[in-house]
């Protein structure tokens, strides 16, 4: 998600993992039915939330503890497993050199959060490299191998975790090999999220709608047991046409119904974008589209 938002800023995701420590907390059991999550940046956002959330994601460990203490299902940030794409656009073809030691320390420091079934995110926007896009198998295969290594390490040191990745449609548009490699990644993980954000160009809407309509089936065909998360857009830049945005969101939230769970990005916290773009500031006609997920 972070790269996608960064690309938005260039053309016009997710905070880093926090420190360790332990504290008493309430174990969380996933509620029945669809989980509704929100990405939180601060503990105060949990109390001020307008969305009815039963789950939460944060890259800040104190916030993750607050999410758990509020009785919500945690999605924890393990993005330290991979180094970011560098300035030359070289992709993540191996895990970070210090990943195993960091993972061991994380597991030791955060036993209170690592309850059975807790979801962890190890890689954000698999295969997407906006600096140097490629559909070459020579580029894709090492990334898949690196993901296998990361997943194996997490299964070794945090065996209770449900391991996930996210996939952006911008990685796959016009790239048949990448689409095939997205399918190859599905059997490696327990859950996958996709973030079909509209970044203001009306020409992209048909492709984004097609992606959201079909990705759940693509993931399930590749791994029938994989849990799917629709990462719903809850931010809008002022220059974007409001009617077009509203139509897009209405369609996307309809497609979200077929996914196992839904996670909202941008309702309160919008990384790397001005806070005024957040969904909590949407006009009434736009907020109405999200009414199902708002507190009464």
C-alpha positions as CSV (number, residue, x, y, z in Angstrom):
1,X,0.0,0.0,0.0
2,X,2.8,2.4,0.8
3,X,4.4,2.2,-2.7
4,X,1.0,2.8,-4.3
5,X,0.4,5.9,-2.3
6,X,3.9,7.0,-3.1
7,X,3.2,6.6,-6.7
8,X,0.1,8.7,-6.3
9,X,2.1,11.6,-4.9
10,X,4.5,11.4,-7.8
11,X,1.7,11.3,-10.3
12,X,-0.6,14.0,-9.0
13,X,-0.1,1.6,2.4
14,X,1.7,1.3,5.7
15,X,3.7,2.5,8.5
16,X,6.9,0.7,9.7
17,X,6.9,-1.8,12.5
18,X,7.3,-0.4,16.0
19,X,9.4,-1.4,18.9
20,X,9.0,-4.4,21.3
21,X,8.0,-4.8,24.9
22,X,5.3,-6.7,26.5
23,X,2.1,-5.9,28.4
24,X,-1.0,-7.7,29.6
25,X,-3.8,-7.9,27.1
26,X,-7.0,-9.8,26.2
27,X,-6.6,-12.7,23.7
28,X,-8.7,-12.1,20.6
29,X,-10.8,-14.7,18.9
30,X,-11.9,-13.8,15.4
31,X,-15.7,-13.1,15.4
32,X,-17.9,-15.1,13.1
33,X,-18.7,-13.8,9.7
34,X,-16.9,-11.2,7.7
35,X,-14.2,-9.2,9.5
36,X,-14.3,-5.5,9.0
37,X,-11.0,-3.8,9.6
38,X,-9.5,-0.4,9.7
39,X,-5.8,0.7,9.4
40,X,-4.9,2.6,12.5
41,X,-1.9,4.9,13.1
42,X,-2.5,6.0,16.8
43,X,-4.3,4.6,19.8
44,X,-6.7,7.6,19.8
45,X,-8.1,6.6,16.4
46,X,-9.5,3.4,17.9
47,X,-11.7,5.5,20.2
48,X,-12.7,8.0,17.6
49,X,-13.5,5.5,14.9
50,X,-16.6,6.0,12.8
51,X,-16.4,2.6,11.2
52,X,-17.7,-0.5,13.0
53,X,-14.5,-2.5,13.0
54,X,-13.9,-5.9,14.3
55,X,-10.2,-5.9,13.2
56,X,-7.3,-3.5,12.9
57,X,-3.9,-3.2,11.2
58,X,-1.1,-1.0,12.5
59,X,2.7,-0.8,12.0
60,X,2.9,0.5,15.6
61,X,3.1,-2.1,18.3
62,X,1.4,0.0,21.1
63,X,-1.5,0.5,18.7
64,X,-1.6,-3.2,18.0
65,X,-1.9,-3.8,21.7
66,X,-4.7,-1.2,21.9
67,X,-6.5,-3.0,19.0
68,X,-6.2,-6.3,20.9
69,X,-7.3,-4.7,24.2
70,X,-10.4,-3.3,22.3
71,X,-11.3,-6.9,21.4
72,X,-10.5,-6.6,17.8
73,X,-8.6,-9.1,15.6
74,X,-5.1,-8.0,14.9
75,X,-3.3,-7.8,11.6
76,X,0.4,-7.4,12.6
77,X,3.1,-5.7,10.6
78,X,6.1,-7.9,9.7
79,X,7.2,-5.8,6.7
80,X,10.8,-5.7,8.2
81,X,11.2,-9.1,6.5
82,X,12.0,-7.4,3.2
83,X,14.2,-4.4,2.4
84,X,12.4,-1.7,0.3
85,X,13.0,-1.4,-3.5
86,X,16.1,0.7,-3.8
87,X,16.5,4.0,-5.7
88,X,17.7,2.1,-8.8
89,X,14.5,0.1,-8.8
90,X,16.0,-3.2,-8.0
91,X,13.2,-5.5,-6.7
92,X,13.1,-7.5,-3.5
93,X,14.9,-10.7,-4.6
94,X,15.9,-11.7,-1.1
95,X,14.7,-11.1,2.4
96,X,16.4,-8.4,4.5
97,X,19.8,-9.5,5.8
98,X,18.7,-9.0,9.4
99,X,15.2,-10.4,8.9
100,X,15.7,-13.7,10.8
101,X,17.2,-12.0,13.9
102,X,14.6,-9.3,13.9
103,X,11.9,-12.0,13.6
104,X,13.3,-14.0,16.6
105,X,13.4,-10.8,18.7
106,X,9.9,-9.9,17.6
107,X,8.6,-13.3,18.6
108,X,10.3,-13.1,22.0
109,X,9.1,-9.6,22.7
110,X,5.5,-9.9,21.6
111,X,4.2,-13.2,22.9
112,X,1.1,-11.4,24.2
113,X,0.1,-10.4,20.6
114,X,1.0,-13.7,19.0
115,X,-2.2,-15.5,19.9
116,X,-3.3,-18.5,17.7
117,X,-4.5,-17.4,14.3
118,X,-3.2,-13.9,14.5
119,X,-2.7,-12.5,11.1
120,X,0.7,-11.1,10.0
121,X,1.7,-9.2,6.9
122,X,5.1,-10.2,5.5
123,X,5.1,-8.5,2.1
124,X,3.2,-5.5,0.7
125,X,2.2,-5.2,-3.0
126,X,4.1,-8.3,-4.2
127,X,5.9,-8.0,-7.6
128,X,5.0,-4.3,-8.0
129,X,8.0,-2.0,-8.8
130,X,6.8,1.3,-10.3
131,X,10.4,2.5,-10.7
132,X,11.4,-0.4,-13.0
133,X,8.4,-2.5,-13.9
134,X,9.1,-5.9,-15.4
135,X,7.2,-9.0,-16.5
136,X,10.4,-11.1,-16.9
137,X,10.4,-14.5,-15.2
138,X,14.1,-13.8,-14.4
139,X,12.8,-10.9,-12.2
140,X,9.7,-12.6,-10.8
141,X,11.1,-16.0,-9.8
142,X,13.7,-14.6,-7.3
143,X,10.9,-12.6,-5.6
144,X,8.8,-15.8,-5.3
145,X,11.8,-17.6,-3.9
146,X,12.3,-14.8,-1.4
147,X,8.7,-15.0,-0.3
148,X,9.1,-18.7,0.2
149,X,12.0,-18.1,2.5
150,X,10.2,-15.4,4.5
151,X,7.1,-17.6,4.9
152,X,9.2,-20.5,6.1
153,X,10.9,-18.3,8.7
154,X,7.6,-17.0,10.1
155,X,6.2,-20.5,10.2
156,X,9.3,-21.6,12.2
157,X,9.4,-18.8,14.7
158,X,5.7,-17.8,14.9
159,X,3.9,-21.1,14.2
160,X,0.5,-19.7,15.5
161,X,0.5,-16.9,12.8
162,X,-1.7,-16.7,9.7
163,X,0.7,-15.4,7.1
164,X,-0.4,-12.9,4.5
165,X,0.6,-10.6,1.6
166,X,-1.0,-7.9,-0.4
167,X,-1.2,-7.6,-4.2
168,X,-2.0,-4.4,-6.1
169,X,-3.6,-4.6,-9.6
170,X,-1.1,-2.1,-10.8
171,X,1.6,-4.9,-10.6
172,X,-0.4,-7.1,-13.0
173,X,-2.0,-4.9,-15.6
174,X,-0.6,-5.9,-19.0
175,X,1.7,-8.4,-17.4
176,X,0.7,-12.0,-18.0
177,X,3.8,-13.5,-16.4
178,X,3.2,-11.4,-13.2
179,X,-0.4,-12.6,-13.1
180,X,0.8,-16.2,-13.3
181,X,3.3,-15.6,-10.5
182,X,0.6,-14.0,-8.3
183,X,-1.2,-17.3,-8.7
184,X,2.0,-19.1,-7.7
185,X,2.2,-17.1,-4.5
186,X,-1.3,-18.0,-3.3
187,X,-0.4,-21.6,-2.0
188,X,2.4,-20.2,0.1
189,X,0.2,-18.0,2.3
190,X,-2.9,-18.1,4.5
191,X,-4.4,-14.8,3.5
192,X,-4.1,-12.2,0.7
193,X,-5.3,-8.7,0.4
194,X,-5.7,-6.6,-2.7
195,X,-5.9,-2.8,-2.9
196,X,-7.5,-1.6,-6.2
197,X,-7.2,2.1,-5.4
198,X,-8.3,4.7,-8.0
199,X,-5.7,7.4,-8.3
200,X,-7.7,9.9,-10.3
201,X,-7.4,8.7,-13.9
202,X,-10.9,7.7,-15.3
203,X,-9.2,5.5,-18.0
204,X,-8.1,3.1,-15.2
205,X,-11.6,2.5,-13.8
206,X,-12.7,-0.4,-16.1
207,X,-9.5,-2.3,-15.4
208,X,-9.7,-1.7,-11.7
209,X,-13.4,-2.9,-11.6
210,X,-12.5,-6.0,-13.6
211,X,-9.7,-6.8,-11.2
212,X,-11.9,-6.4,-8.1
213,X,-14.6,-8.5,-9.7
214,X,-12.3,-11.4,-10.5
215,X,-9.4,-11.4,-8.0
216,X,-11.2,-13.3,-5.3
217,X,-11.9,-16.1,-7.7
218,X,-8.3,-16.0,-9.0
219,X,-6.9,-16.4,-5.4
220,X,-9.4,-19.1,-4.5
221,X,-8.6,-21.1,-7.6
222,X,-4.9,-21.0,-6.9
223,X,-5.5,-21.9,-3.2
224,X,-9.0,-22.8,-2.1
225,X,-8.0,-22.3,1.5
226,X,-6.6,-18.8,1.2
227,X,-8.5,-16.1,3.0
228,X,-9.2,-13.0,0.9
229,X,-9.2,-9.4,2.1
230,X,-10.6,-6.5,0.0
231,X,-8.7,-3.4,1.0
232,X,-11.2,-0.6,0.4
233,X,-10.3,2.9,-0.6
234,X,-11.4,5.5,1.9
235,X,-9.5,8.6,0.7
236,X,-10.0,11.1,-2.1
237,X,-7.9,13.9,-3.3
238,X,-9.7,17.2,-3.9
239,X,-9.0,17.5,-7.7
240,X,-10.7,14.1,-8.4
241,X,-14.2,14.3,-9.8
242,X,-16.6,13.6,-7.0
243,X,-19.3,11.9,-9.1
244,X,-16.7,9.6,-10.8
245,X,-15.2,8.8,-7.4
246,X,-18.6,8.0,-5.9
247,X,-19.6,5.7,-8.8
248,X,-16.3,3.9,-8.5
249,X,-16.6,3.4,-4.8
250,X,-20.2,2.1,-5.1
251,X,-19.1,-0.5,-7.6
252,X,-16.0,-1.5,-5.6
253,X,-17.9,-1.9,-2.3
254,X,-20.3,-4.2,-4.2
255,X,-17.4,-6.4,-5.4
256,X,-16.1,-6.4,-1.8
257,X,-19.1,-8.5,-0.8
258,X,-17.6,-11.7,-2.4
259,X,-14.3,-11.4,-0.3
260,X,-13.9,-13.1,3.0
261,X,-13.1,-9.8,4.8
262,X,-12.7,-6.1,4.2
263,X,-10.1,-3.6,5.4
264,X,-10.5,0.1,5.1
265,X,-7.5,2.3,4.3
266,X,-7.8,6.1,4.7
267,X,-10.9,6.7,6.8
268,X,-8.8,8.3,9.6
269,X,-5.2,7.6,8.7
270,X,-3.8,8.2,5.2
271,X,-0.1,7.6,5.0
272,X,1.9,10.1,2.9
273,X,-1.2,12.1,1.9
274,X,-2.6,15.2,3.6
275,X,-5.1,14.2,6.3
276,X,-7.8,16.3,4.7
277,X,-8.2,13.5,2.1
278,X,-9.4,11.0,4.7
279,X,-12.8,9.5,4.5
280,X,-14.0,11.0,7.8
281,X,-14.1,14.3,5.9
282,X,-16.2,12.9,2.9
283,X,-19.3,14.9,2.0
284,X,-22.6,13.3,3.1
285,X,-23.4,11.8,-0.3
286,X,-20.0,9.9,-0.3
287,X,-20.3,8.8,3.3
288,X,-23.7,7.3,2.5
289,X,-21.9,4.8,0.2
290,X,-20.1,3.5,3.3
291,X,-23.2,3.5,5.5
292,X,-23.2,-0.2,6.0
293,X,-19.9,0.0,7.8
294,X,-20.5,3.1,9.8
295,X,-21.6,3.2,13.5
296,X,-25.3,3.9,13.9
